[in-house]
Amino acid sequence: MAKRPILTLPDERLRAIAEPIEKIDDAIKALAQDMLDTMYDAPGIGLAAPQIGELHRIVVMDLAPDGAARDPIVMINPEILAYSDDTVTTEEGCLSIPELYYEVERPAEVTVRYTDLTGEVVERHAEDRLAICIQHELDHLDGVLYIDYLSRLKRDRVLKKFQKQARRAT
Ligand SMILES: [Zn+2]
């Protein structure tokens, strides 16, 4: 169990395609625990493995309200099977793009299929914040970031800000 550093823009690993997980072994269980520790510490409501530089198809989430008991969700090899036609616009942020929040329009509901940590295949219908969080986190597995849905002008402004920060840090 350990907290890991979270990669931020413009780290190239955030743009990589993550590999399917063949077997849920101790290494994957340890990775899931590290991801949860890292997410809770940040704090955040979701984290995908590429955000800590691990190019495996696994995401973690917890959308329990503040003050409620933790409700961790671990999704291995998740796939979205269906999207609703109706969309919703919500403000999103990302631990890899810290301190910025922008409105993004996405399908309001999704059906997702994934394998859980016990190896069981789960199919789940999600709406509200969970549906948005699932779409955001699964995008990370394909190297897609929520800023990709913004206008080119806004996206370029975000990218420039982080490129400048990275240059200053080196
Ligand atoms: Zn994110």
Backbone and ligand atoms as CSV (ligand in chain L), in Angstrom:
chain,resi,resn,atom,element,x,y,z
A,1,MET,N,N,0.848,-1.194,0.000
A,1,MET,CA,C,0.000,0.000,0.000
A,1,MET,C,C,0.876,1.232,0.000
A,2,ALA,N,N,0.674,2.032,-1.005
A,2,ALA,CA,C,1.508,3.228,-1.084
A,2,ALA,C,C,0.868,4.258,-1.993
A,3,LYS,N,N,1.126,5.468,-1.639
A,3,LYS,CA,C,0.702,6.581,-2.451
A,3,LYS,C,C,1.746,6.750,-3.559
A,4,ARG,N,N,1.294,6.973,-4.786
A,4,ARG,CA,C,2.219,7.148,-5.912
A,4,ARG,C,C,2.122,8.571,-6.454
A,5,PRO,N,N,3.202,9.048,-7.070
A,5,PRO,CA,C,3.116,10.371,-7.695
A,5,PRO,C,C,2.144,10.349,-8.875
A,6,ILE,N,N,1.348,11.387,-9.004
A,6,ILE,CA,C,0.394,11.501,-10.114
A,6,ILE,C,C,1.043,12.306,-11.238
A,7,LEU,N,N,1.035,11.720,-12.437
A,7,LEU,CA,C,1.594,12.418,-13.594
A,7,LEU,C,C,0.674,13.565,-13.997
A,8,THR,N,N,1.263,14.660,-14.418
A,8,THR,CA,C,0.459,15.781,-14.900
A,8,THR,C,C,0.902,16.150,-16.315
A,9,LEU,N,N,0.055,16.924,-16.974
A,9,LEU,CA,C,0.411,17.448,-18.293
A,9,LEU,C,C,1.765,18.132,-18.211
A,10,PRO,N,N,2.590,18.104,-19.228
A,10,PRO,CA,C,2.392,17.448,-20.534
A,10,PRO,C,C,3.025,16.050,-20.612
A,11,ASP,N,N,3.018,15.284,-19.533
A,11,ASP,CA,C,3.640,13.951,-19.534
A,11,ASP,C,C,3.056,13.065,-20.646
A,12,GLU,N,N,3.910,12.553,-21.488
A,12,GLU,CA,C,3.490,11.764,-22.659
A,12,GLU,C,C,2.750,10.483,-22.283
A,13,ARG,N,N,3.049,9.953,-21.099
A,13,ARG,CA,C,2.395,8.697,-20.702
A,13,ARG,C,C,0.882,8.848,-20.566
A,14,LEU,N,N,0.429,10.092,-20.357
A,14,LEU,CA,C,-1.019,10.334,-20.271
A,14,LEU,C,C,-1.699,10.148,-21.618
A,15,ARG,N,N,-0.906,10.080,-22.688
A,15,ARG,CA,C,-1.459,9.936,-24.038
A,15,ARG,C,C,-1.296,8.517,-24.586
A,16,ALA,N,N,-0.765,7.616,-23.768
A,16,ALA,CA,C,-0.549,6.238,-24.227
A,16,ALA,C,C,-1.842,5.417,-24.109
A,17,ILE,N,N,-1.919,4.335,-24.892
A,17,ILE,CA,C,-3.047,3.404,-24.796
A,17,ILE,C,C,-2.647,2.320,-23.794
A,18,ALA,N,N,-3.476,2.108,-22.790
A,18,ALA,CA,C,-3.168,1.104,-21.767
A,18,ALA,C,C,-3.478,-0.306,-22.266
A,19,GLU,N,N,-2.741,-1.274,-21.744
A,19,GLU,CA,C,-2.868,-2.677,-22.170
A,19,GLU,C,C,-3.914,-3.419,-21.328
A,20,PRO,N,N,-4.669,-4.340,-21.948
A,20,PRO,CA,C,-5.608,-5.156,-21.176
A,20,PRO,C,C,-4.879,-5.961,-20.095
A,21,ILE,N,N,-5.579,-6.224,-19.006
A,21,ILE,CA,C,-5.020,-7.023,-17.917
A,21,ILE,C,C,-5.419,-8.483,-18.150
A,22,GLU,N,N,-4.416,-9.362,-18.207
A,22,GLU,CA,C,-4.662,-10.776,-18.531
A,22,GLU,C,C,-5.076,-11.564,-17.296
A,23,LYS,N,N,-4.495,-11.190,-16.155
A,23,LYS,CA,C,-4.686,-12.011,-14.962
A,23,LYS,C,C,-4.698,-11.085,-13.745
A,24,ILE,N,N,-5.656,-11.339,-12.839
A,24,ILE,CA,C,-5.725,-10.507,-11.634
A,24,ILE,C,C,-4.851,-11.168,-10.569
A,25,ASP,N,N,-3.576,-10.831,-10.603
A,25,ASP,CA,C,-2.632,-11.434,-9.657
A,25,ASP,C,C,-2.323,-10.445,-8.530
A,26,ASP,N,N,-1.369,-10.807,-7.682
A,26,ASP,CA,C,-1.049,-9.946,-6.532
A,26,ASP,C,C,-0.560,-8.571,-6.975
A,27,ALA,N,N,0.143,-8.526,-8.109
A,27,ALA,CA,C,0.668,-7.241,-8.590
A,27,ALA,C,C,-0.484,-6.302,-8.962
A,28,ILE,N,N,-1.522,-6.849,-9.591
A,28,ILE,CA,C,-2.670,-6.017,-9.977
A,28,ILE,C,C,-3.451,-5.597,-8.730
A,29,LYS,N,N,-3.581,-6.516,-7.766
A,29,LYS,CA,C,-4.279,-6.155,-6.518
A,29,LYS,C,C,-3.529,-5.046,-5.782
A,30,ALA,N,N,-2.194,-5.141,-5.784
A,30,ALA,CA,C,-1.381,-4.113,-5.126
A,30,ALA,C,C,-1.503,-2.786,-5.875
A,31,LEU,N,N,-1.547,-2.868,-7.206
A,31,LEU,CA,C,-1.711,-1.651,-8.010
A,31,LEU,C,C,-3.047,-0.979,-7.685
A,32,ALA,N,N,-4.119,-1.787,-7.606
A,32,ALA,CA,C,-5.448,-1.234,-7.285
A,32,ALA,C,C,-5.410,-0.524,-5.931
A,33,GLN,N,N,-4.751,-1.140,-4.967
A,33,GLN,CA,C,-4.670,-0.530,-3.629
A,33,GLN,C,C,-3.861,0.769,-3.673
A,34,ASP,N,N,-2.760,0.772,-4.396
A,34,ASP,CA,C,-1.960,1.996,-4.546
A,34,ASP,C,C,-2.784,3.102,-5.206
A,35,MET,N,N,-3.575,2.709,-6.197
A,35,MET,CA,C,-4.391,3.704,-6.898
A,35,MET,C,C,-5.432,4.299,-5.960
A,36,LEU,N,N,-6.061,3.446,-5.146
A,36,LEU,CA,C,-7.049,3.957,-4.181
A,36,LEU,C,C,-6.369,4.869,-3.162
A,37,ASP,N,N,-5.227,4.447,-2.636
A,37,ASP,CA,C,-4.495,5.277,-1.666
A,37,ASP,C,C,-4.156,6.638,-2.280
A,38,THR,N,N,-3.706,6.612,-3.531
A,38,THR,CA,C,-3.304,7.837,-4.222
A,38,THR,C,C,-4.514,8.741,-4.454
A,39,MET,N,N,-5.639,8.114,-4.862
A,39,MET,CA,C,-6.865,8.880,-5.135
A,39,MET,C,C,-7.402,9.525,-3.855
A,40,TYR,N,N,-7.468,8.751,-2.766
A,40,TYR,CA,C,-8.007,9.294,-1.511
A,40,TYR,C,C,-7.106,10.395,-0.973
A,41,ASP,N,N,-5.814,10.245,-1.167
A,41,ASP,CA,C,-4.882,11.236,-0.648
A,41,ASP,C,C,-4.963,12.558,-1.422
A,42,ALA,N,N,-5.304,12.475,-2.718
A,42,ALA,CA,C,-5.186,13.658,-3.603
A,42,ALA,C,C,-5.928,14.912,-3.109
A,43,PRO,N,N,-7.198,14.920,-2.722
A,43,PRO,CA,C,-8.168,13.849,-2.900
A,43,PRO,C,C,-8.857,13.987,-4.247
A,44,GLY,N,N,-9.337,12.819,-4.736
A,44,GLY,CA,C,-10.076,12.818,-5.998
A,44,GLY,C,C,-11.163,11.769,-5.943
A,45,ILE,N,N,-12.033,11.751,-6.981
A,45,ILE,CA,C,-13.128,10.782,-7.019
A,45,ILE,C,C,-12.846,9.664,-8.017
A,46,GLY,N,N,-11.753,9.794,-8.768
A,46,GLY,CA,C,-11.434,8.752,-9.738
A,46,GLY,C,C,-9.976,8.841,-10.140
A,47,LEU,N,N,-9.414,7.679,-10.512
A,47,LEU,CA,C,-8.019,7.658,-10.968
A,47,LEU,C,C,-7.850,6.470,-11.912
A,48,ALA,N,N,-7.140,6.692,-13.003
A,48,ALA,CA,C,-6.854,5.623,-13.957
A,48,ALA,C,C,-5.362,5.304,-13.875
A,49,ALA,N,N,-5.016,4.040,-14.107
A,49,ALA,CA,C,-3.630,3.600,-13.931
A,49,ALA,C,C,-2.601,4.436,-14.718
A,50,PRO,N,N,-2.922,4.843,-15.964
A,50,PRO,CA,C,-1.911,5.644,-16.687
A,50,PRO,C,C,-1.542,6.940,-15.954
A,51,GLN,N,N,-2.434,7.413,-15.081
A,51,GLN,CA,C,-2.129,8.654,-14.351
A,51,GLN,C,C,-1.001,8.485,-13.339
A,52,ILE,N,N,-0.699,7.224,-13.003
A,52,ILE,CA,C,0.488,6.986,-12.175
A,52,ILE,C,C,1.550,6.228,-12.990
A,53,GLY,N,N,1.426,6.315,-14.306
A,53,GLY,CA,C,2.454,5.763,-15.184
A,53,GLY,C,C,2.364,4.265,-15.406
A,54,GLU,N,N,1.241,3.647,-15.007
A,54,GLU,CA,C,1.057,2.196,-15.194
A,54,GLU,C,C,0.097,2.000,-16.361
A,55,LEU,N,N,0.599,1.454,-17.464
A,55,LEU,CA,C,-0.234,1.381,-18.664
A,55,LEU,C,C,-1.058,0.098,-18.710
A,56,HIS,N,N,-1.897,-0.063,-17.684
A,56,HIS,CA,C,-2.826,-1.194,-17.581
A,56,HIS,C,C,-4.259,-0.664,-17.555
A,57,ARG,N,N,-5.196,-1.521,-18.064
A,57,ARG,CA,C,-6.589,-1.056,-18.140
A,57,ARG,C,C,-7.295,-1.294,-16.804
A,58,ILE,N,N,-7.074,-0.383,-15.885
A,58,ILE,CA,C,-7.724,-0.439,-14.576
A,58,ILE,C,C,-7.980,0.985,-14.091
A,59,VAL,N,N,-9.172,1.192,-13.538
A,59,VAL,CA,C,-9.527,2.498,-12.971
A,59,VAL,C,C,-10.145,2.279,-11.591
A,60,VAL,N,N,-10.025,3.280,-10.746
A,60,VAL,CA,C,-10.686,3.243,-9.427
A,60,VAL,C,C,-11.522,4.514,-9.278
A,61,MET,N,N,-12.580,4.390,-8.496
A,61,MET,CA,C,-13.480,5.534,-8.257
A,61,MET,C,C,-14.078,5.406,-6.864
A,62,ASP,N,N,-14.529,6.526,-6.344
A,62,ASP,CA,C,-15.340,6.514,-5.126
A,62,ASP,C,C,-16.186,7.772,-5.149
A,63,LEU,N,N,-17.493,7.589,-5.297
A,63,LEU,CA,C,-18.379,8.747,-5.379
A,63,LEU,C,C,-19.235,8.894,-4.128
A,64,ALA,N,N,-18.804,8.272,-3.034
A,64,ALA,CA,C,-19.547,8.421,-1.775
A,64,ALA,C,C,-19.545,9.896,-1.385
A,65,PRO,N,N,-20.690,10.397,-0.886
A,65,PRO,CA,C,-20.731,11.808,-0.479
A,65,PRO,C,C,-19.783,12.076,0.695
A,66,ASP,N,N,-19.387,13.330,0.828
A,66,ASP,CA,C,-18.507,13.725,1.935
A,66,ASP,C,C,-19.098,13.262,3.258
A,67,GLY,N,N,-18.274,12.685,4.096
A,67,GLY,CA,C,-18.732,12.268,5.418
A,67,GLY,C,C,-19.320,10.863,5.440
A,68,ALA,N,N,-19.698,10.318,4.275
A,68,ALA,CA,C,-20.241,8.957,4.221
A,68,ALA,C,C,-19.082,7.957,4.212
A,69,ALA,N,N,-19.412,6.685,4.457
A,69,ALA,CA,C,-18.386,5.641,4.427
A,69,ALA,C,C,-17.828,5.525,3.005
A,70,ARG,N,N,-16.581,5.132,2.907
A,70,ARG,CA,C,-15.966,4.945,1.596
A,70,ARG,C,C,-16.681,3.859,0.797
A,71,ASP,N,N,-16.704,4.065,-0.523
A,71,ASP,CA,C,-17.383,3.124,-1.411
A,71,ASP,C,C,-16.514,2.908,-2.650
A,72,PRO,N,N,-15.353,2.262,-2.458
A,72,PRO,CA,C,-14.422,2.141,-3.580
A,72,PRO,C,C,-14.941,1.215,-4.677
A,73,ILE,N,N,-14.719,1.631,-5.914
A,73,ILE,CA,C,-15.068,0.806,-7.074
A,73,ILE,C,C,-13.768,0.593,-7.858
A,74,VAL,N,N,-13.472,-0.672,-8.179
A,74,VAL,CA,C,-12.295,-0.984,-8.998
A,74,VAL,C,C,-12.804,-1.646,-10.273
A,75,MET,N,N,-12.447,-1.091,-11.422
A,75,MET,CA,C,-12.884,-1.657,-12.704
A,75,MET,C,C,-11.664,-2.087,-13.500
A,76,ILE,N,N,-11.642,-3.380,-13.853
A,76,ILE,CA,C,-10.551,-3.939,-14.644
A,76,ILE,C,C,-11.080,-4.219,-16.052
A,77,ASN,N,N,-10.304,-3.839,-17.048
A,77,ASN,CA,C,-10.699,-3.990,-18.461
A,77,ASN,C,C,-12.123,-3.479,-18.725
A,78,PRO,N,N,-12.445,-2.289,-18.247
A,78,PRO,CA,C,-13.819,-1.793,-18.427
A,78,PRO,C,C,-14.099,-1.403,-19.867
A,79,GLU,N,N,-15.371,-1.597,-20.246
A,79,GLU,CA,C,-15.833,-1.215,-21.592
A,79,GLU,C,C,-17.208,-0.606,-21.443
A,80,ILE,N,N,-17.475,0.444,-22.180
A,80,ILE,CA,C,-18.827,1.006,-22.186
A,80,ILE,C,C,-19.618,0.308,-23.285
A,81,LEU,N,N,-20.739,-0.324,-22.891
A,81,LEU,CA,C,-21.544,-1.104,-23.837
A,81,LEU,C,C,-22.591,-0.239,-24.510
A,82,ALA,N,N,-23.083,0.779,-23.795
A,82,ALA,CA,C,-24.141,1.623,-24.352
A,82,ALA,C,C,-24.103,3.006,-23.720
A,83,TYR,N,N,-24.444,3.995,-24.550
A,83,TYR,CA,C,-24.547,5.385,-24.088
A,83,TYR,C,C,-25.985,5.847,-24.282
A,84,SER,N,N,-26.478,6.700,-23.400
A,84,SER,CA,C,-27.804,7.287,-23.603
A,84,SER,C,C,-27.704,8.360,-24.693
A,85,ASP,N,N,-28.838,8.652,-25.327
A,85,ASP,CA,C,-28.870,9.728,-26.317
A,85,ASP,C,C,-28.844,11.081,-25.628
A,86,ASP,N,N,-29.480,11.162,-24.469
A,86,ASP,CA,C,-29.498,12.464,-23.803
A,86,ASP,C,C,-28.147,12.736,-23.159
A,87,THR,N,N,-27.807,14.002,-23.172
A,87,THR,CA,C,-26.489,14.401,-22.682
A,87,THR,C,C,-26.656,15.329,-21.483
A,88,VAL,N,N,-25.551,15.544,-20.801
A,88,VAL,CA,C,-25.557,16.447,-19.662
A,88,VAL,C,C,-24.222,17.186,-19.673
A,89,THR,N,N,-24.257,18.429,-19.246
A,89,THR,CA,C,-23.028,19.232,-19.187
A,89,THR,C,C,-22.666,19.443,-17.725
A,90,THR,N,N,-21.472,19.008,-17.369
A,90,THR,CA,C,-21.028,19.179,-15.979
A,90,THR,C,C,-19.594,19.705,-15.973
A,91,GLU,N,N,-19.225,20.251,-14.845
A,91,GLU,CA,C,-17.876,20.764,-14.705
A,91,GLU,C,C,-16.956,19.606,-14.322
A,92,GLU,N,N,-15.876,19.432,-15.074
A,92,GLU,CA,C,-14.932,18.354,-14.780
A,92,GLU,C,C,-13.571,18.916,-14.409
A,93,GLY,N,N,-12.863,18.140,-13.619
A,93,GLY,CA,C,-11.482,18.439,-13.311
A,93,GLY,C,C,-10.722,17.130,-13.426
A,94,CYS,N,N,-9.407,17.184,-13.308
A,94,CYS,CA,C,-8.604,15.977,-13.479
A,94,CYS,C,C,-7.353,16.117,-12.618
A,95,LEU,N,N,-7.009,15.062,-11.899
A,95,LEU,CA,C,-5.820,15.119,-11.039
A,95,LEU,C,C,-4.541,15.328,-11.867
A,96,SER,N,N,-4.606,15.001,-13.158
A,96,SER,CA,C,-3.439,15.183,-14.023
A,96,SER,C,C,-3.405,16.577,-14.666
A,97,ILE,N,N,-4.475,17.342,-14.413
A,97,ILE,CA,C,-4.559,18.720,-14.943
A,97,ILE,C,C,-4.997,19.585,-13.764
A,98,PRO,N,N,-4.142,19.702,-12.747
A,98,PRO,CA,C,-4.593,20.245,-11.469
A,98,PRO,C,C,-5.077,21.693,-11.536
A,99,GLU,N,N,-6.025,21.957,-10.671
A,99,GLU,CA,C,-6.523,23.313,-10.403
A,99,GLU,C,C,-7.339,23.934,-11.526
A,100,LEU,N,N,-7.693,23.170,-12.530
A,100,LEU,CA,C,-8.532,23.715,-13.599
A,100,LEU,C,C,-9.819,22.910,-13.671
A,101,TYR,N,N,-10.897,23.595,-14.036
A,101,TYR,CA,C,-12.208,22.955,-14.161
A,101,TYR,C,C,-12.897,23.545,-15.378
A,102,TYR,N,N,-13.442,22.675,-16.226
A,102,TYR,CA,C,-14.164,23.158,-17.402
A,102,TYR,C,C,-15.423,22.320,-17.598
A,103,GLU,N,N,-16.415,22.952,-18.217
A,103,GLU,CA,C,-17.657,22.243,-18.506
A,103,GLU,C,C,-17.485,21.361,-19.741
A,104,VAL,N,N,-17.984,20.128,-19.629
A,104,VAL,CA,C,-17.915,19.171,-20.728
A,104,VAL,C,C,-19.295,18.532,-20.886
A,105,GLU,N,N,-19.725,18.351,-22.147
A,105,GLU,CA,C,-20.998,17.683,-22.421
A,105,GLU,C,C,-20.731,16.220,-22.757
A,106,ARG,N,N,-21.446,15.331,-22.091
A,106,ARG,CA,C,-21.281,13.888,-22.340
A,106,ARG,C,C,-22.650,13.217,-22.260
A,107,PRO,N,N,-22.756,11.972,-22.769
A,107,PRO,CA,C,-23.975,11.191,-22.548
A,107,PRO,C,C,-24.279,11.103,-21.043
A,108,ALA,N,N,-25.564,11.212,-20.697
A,108,ALA,CA,C,-25.961,11.279,-19.290
A,108,ALA,C,C,-25.898,9.922,-18.599
A,109,GLU,N,N,-26.081,8.842,-19.382
A,109,GLU,CA,C,-26.107,7.507,-18.780
A,109,GLU,C,C,-25.259,6.556,-19.625
A,110,VAL,N,N,-24.654,5.587,-18.963
A,110,VAL,CA,C,-23.889,4.563,-19.677
A,110,VAL,C,C,-24.135,3.193,-19.043
A,111,THR,N,N,-23.912,2.168,-19.844
A,111,THR,CA,C,-23.852,0.814,-19.305
A,111,THR,C,C,-22.415,0.358,-19.474
A,112,VAL,N,N,-21.821,-0.103,-18.383
A,112,VAL,CA,C,-20.414,-0.478,-18.406
A,112,VAL,C,C,-20.267,-1.943,-18.016
A,113,ARG,N,N,-19.294,-2.606,-18.620
A,113,ARG,CA,C,-18.964,-3.981,-18.222
A,113,ARG,C,C,-17.495,-4.012,-17.832
A,114,TYR,N,N,-17.190,-4.654,-16.710
A,114,TYR,CA,C,-15.807,-4.723,-16.245
A,114,TYR,C,C,-15.634,-5.971,-15.394
A,115,THR,N,N,-14.395,-6.269,-15.083
A,115,THR,CA,C,-14.096,-7.359,-14.158
A,115,THR,C,C,-13.710,-6.714,-12.831
A,116,ASP,N,N,-14.236,-7.238,-11.723
A,116,ASP,CA,C,-13.853,-6.672,-10.429
A,116,ASP,C,C,-12.641,-7.425,-9.882
A,117,LEU,N,N,-12.189,-7.000,-8.705
A,117,LEU,CA,C,-10.937,-7.566,-8.161
A,117,LEU,C,C,-11.036,-9.045,-7.824
A,118,THR,N,N,-12.281,-9.548,-7.661
A,118,THR,CA,C,-12.440,-10.975,-7.362
A,118,THR,C,C,-12.502,-11.796,-8.653
A,119,GLY,N,N,-12.459,-11.109,-9.801
A,119,GLY,CA,C,-12.492,-11.831,-11.073
A,119,GLY,C,C,-13.882,-11.965,-11.647
A,120,GLU,N,N,-14.861,-11.396,-10.958
A,120,GLU,CA,C,-16.244,-11.494,-11.432
A,120,GLU,C,C,-16.522,-10.420,-12.484
A,121,VAL,N,N,-17.236,-10.817,-13.548
A,121,VAL,CA,C,-17.615,-9.848,-14.575
A,121,VAL,C,C,-18.902,-9.153,-14.134
A,122,VAL,N,N,-18.874,-7.831,-14.139
A,122,VAL,CA,C,-19.993,-7.030,-13.641
A,122,VAL,C,C,-20.513,-6.164,-14.778
A,123,GLU,N,N,-21.851,-6.111,-14.918
A,123,GLU,CA,C,-22.448,-5.190,-15.863
A,123,GLU,C,C,-23.275,-4.215,-15.052
A,124,ARG,N,N,-23.101,-2.938,-15.303
A,124,ARG,CA,C,-23.717,-1.957,-14.420
A,124,ARG,C,C,-24.209,-0.770,-15.223
A,125,HIS,N,N,-25.430,-0.330,-14.919
A,125,HIS,CA,C,-25.980,0.878,-15.531
A,125,HIS,C,C,-25.655,2.041,-14.612
A,126,ALA,N,N,-25.181,3.119,-15.170
A,126,ALA,CA,C,-24.788,4.249,-14.334
A,126,ALA,C,C,-25.393,5.539,-14.864
A,127,GLU,N,N,-25.757,6.409,-13.941
A,127,GLU,CA,C,-26.216,7.745,-14.326
A,127,GLU,C,C,-25.570,8.764,-13.405
A,128,ASP,N,N,-25.946,10.025,-13.596
A,128,ASP,CA,C,-25.434,11.127,-12.771
A,128,ASP,C,C,-23.911,11.167,-12.744
A,129,ARG,N,N,-23.359,11.451,-11.579
A,129,ARG,CA,C,-21.909,11.662,-11.475
A,129,ARG,C,C,-21.128,10.393,-11.797
A,130,LEU,N,N,-21.712,9.243,-11.456
A,130,LEU,CA,C,-20.997,7.993,-11.734
A,130,LEU,C,C,-20.818,7.803,-13.242
A,131,ALA,N,N,-21.862,8.115,-14.005
A,131,ALA,CA,C,-21.777,7.950,-15.470
A,131,ALA,C,C,-20.693,8.858,-16.051
A,132,ILE,N,N,-20.609,10.073,-15.540
A,132,ILE,CA,C,-19.608,11.029,-16.036
A,132,ILE,C,C,-18.204,10.555,-15.632
A,133,CYS,N,N,-18.086,10.134,-14.372
A,133,CYS,CA,C,-16.791,9.686,-13.858
A,133,CYS,C,C,-16.291,8.469,-14.640
A,134,ILE,N,N,-17.182,7.524,-14.940
A,134,ILE,CA,C,-16.798,6.333,-15.709
A,134,ILE,C,C,-16.250,6.759,-17.077
A,135,GLN,N,N,-16.952,7.663,-17.746
A,135,GLN,CA,C,-16.501,8.090,-19.080
A,135,GLN,C,C,-15.151,8.799,-19.004
A,136,HIS,N,N,-14.999,9.655,-17.998
A,136,HIS,CA,C,-13.740,10.395,-17.828
A,136,HIS,C,C,-12.572,9.429,-17.569
A,137,GLU,N,N,-12.782,8.491,-16.650
A,137,GLU,CA,C,-11.688,7.577,-16.281
A,137,GLU,C,C,-11.366,6.602,-17.412
A,138,LEU,N,N,-12.402,6.091,-18.087
A,138,LEU,CA,C,-12.131,5.145,-19.176
A,138,LEU,C,C,-11.398,5.827,-20.327
A,139,ASP,N,N,-11.687,7.088,-20.557
A,139,ASP,CA,C,-10.950,7.840,-21.579
A,139,ASP,C,C,-9.443,7.799,-21.313
A,140,HIS,N,N,-9.063,7.885,-20.027
A,140,HIS,CA,C,-7.632,7.868,-19.693
A,140,HIS,C,C,-6.952,6.600,-20.210
A,141,LEU,N,N,-7.687,5.495,-20.279
A,141,LEU,CA,C,-7.086,4.229,-20.726
A,141,LEU,C,C,-6.752,4.268,-22.219
A,142,ASP,N,N,-7.373,5.207,-22.926
A,142,ASP,CA,C,-7.099,5.367,-24.353
A,142,ASP,C,C,-6.330,6.657,-24.644
A,143,GLY,N,N,-5.747,7.231,-23.614
A,143,GLY,CA,C,-4.939,8.429,-23.815
A,143,GLY,C,C,-5.743,9.687,-24.095
A,144,VAL,N,N,-7.030,9.634,-23.750
A,144,VAL,CA,C,-7.907,10.787,-23.995
A,144,VAL,C,C,-8.106,11.553,-22.689
A,145,LEU,N,N,-8.008,12.873,-22.773
A,145,LEU,CA,C,-8.199,13.726,-21.598
A,145,LEU,C,C,-9.441,14.591,-21.808
A,146,TYR,N,N,-10.070,15.021,-20.703
A,146,TYR,CA,C,-11.329,15.760,-20.878
A,146,TYR,C,C,-11.126,17.068,-21.626
A,147,ILE,N,N,-9.921,17.618,-21.572
A,147,ILE,CA,C,-9.685,18.871,-22.303
A,147,ILE,C,C,-9.768,18.663,-23.819
A,148,ASP,N,N,-9.702,17.404,-24.263
A,148,ASP,CA,C,-9.836,17.127,-25.697
A,148,ASP,C,C,-11.236,17.482,-26.206
A,149,TYR,N,N,-12.202,17.607,-25.285
A,149,TYR,CA,C,-13.573,17.944,-25.684
A,149,TYR,C,C,-13.817,19.447,-25.678
A,150,LEU,N,N,-12.843,20.219,-25.252
A,150,LEU,CA,C,-13.004,21.681,-25.232
A,150,LEU,C,C,-12.714,22.257,-26.612
A,151,SER,N,N,-13.044,23.507,-26.790
A,151,SER,CA,C,-12.682,24.183,-28.039
A,151,SER,C,C,-11.160,24.198,-28.148
A,152,ARG,N,N,-10.682,24.292,-29.386
A,152,ARG,CA,C,-9.237,24.282,-29.599
A,152,ARG,C,C,-8.568,25.432,-28.823
A,153,LEU,N,N,-9.224,26.557,-28.781
A,153,LEU,CA,C,-8.677,27.732,-28.103
A,153,LEU,C,C,-8.458,27.443,-26.618
A,154,LYS,N,N,-9.493,26.908,-25.974
A,154,LYS,CA,C,-9.392,26.612,-24.538
A,154,LYS,C,C,-8.343,25.538,-24.283
A,155,ARG,N,N,-8.363,24.502,-25.136
A,155,ARG,CA,C,-7.429,23.386,-24.938
A,155,ARG,C,C,-5.983,23.865,-25.083
A,156,ASP,N,N,-5.738,24.674,-26.104
A,156,ASP,CA,C,-4.381,25.176,-26.314
A,156,ASP,C,C,-3.919,26.023,-25.132
A,157,ARG,N,N,-4.858,26.784,-24.562
A,157,ARG,CA,C,-4.505,27.615,-23.419
A,157,ARG,C,C,-4.057,26.728,-22.242
A,158,VAL,N,N,-4.792,25.628,-22.016
A,158,VAL,CA,C,-4.439,24.696,-20.934
A,158,VAL,C,C,-3.071,24.070,-21.211
A,159,LEU,N,N,-2.879,23.585,-22.433
A,159,LEU,CA,C,-1.622,22.905,-22.773
A,159,LEU,C,C,-0.437,23.858,-22.609
A,160,LYS,N,N,-0.607,25.099,-23.049
A,160,LYS,CA,C,0.482,26.078,-22.937
A,160,LYS,C,C,0.848,26.347,-21.493
A,161,LYS,N,N,-0.184,26.443,-20.655
A,161,LYS,CA,C,0.052,26.710,-19.232
A,161,LYS,C,C,0.941,25.609,-18.626
A,162,PHE,N,N,0.635,24.359,-18.970
A,162,PHE,CA,C,1.406,23.261,-18.379
A,162,PHE,C,C,2.779,23.102,-19.031
A,163,GLN,N,N,2.866,23.418,-20.311
A,163,GLN,CA,C,4.181,23.359,-20.965
A,163,GLN,C,C,5.126,24.393,-20.339
A,164,LYS,N,N,4.564,25.558,-20.053
A,164,LYS,CA,C,5.367,26.623,-19.459
A,164,LYS,C,C,5.829,26.204,-18.063
A,165,GLN,N,N,4.899,25.617,-17.292
A,165,GLN,CA,C,5.248,25.155,-15.937
A,165,GLN,C,C,6.346,24.100,-15.981
A,166,ALA,N,N,6.230,23.184,-16.963
A,166,ALA,CA,C,7.222,22.104,-17.073
A,166,ALA,C,C,8.582,22.676,-17.408
A,167,ARG,N,N,8.606,23.668,-18.291
A,167,ARG,CA,C,9.883,24.290,-18.649
A,167,ARG,C,C,10.519,24.971,-17.433
A,168,ARG,N,N,9.669,25.620,-16.639
A,168,ARG,CA,C,10.188,26.322,-15.463
A,168,ARG,C,C,10.762,25.328,-14.438
A,169,ALA,N,N,10.184,24.133,-14.407
A,169,ALA,CA,C,10.594,23.155,-13.399
A,169,ALA,C,C,11.906,22.462,-13.748
A,170,THR,N,N,12.300,22.521,-15.021
A,170,THR,CA,C,13.522,21.803,-15.402
A,170,THR,C,C,14.747,22.713,-15.349
L,1,ZN,ZN,ZN,-8.674,12.575,-15.210
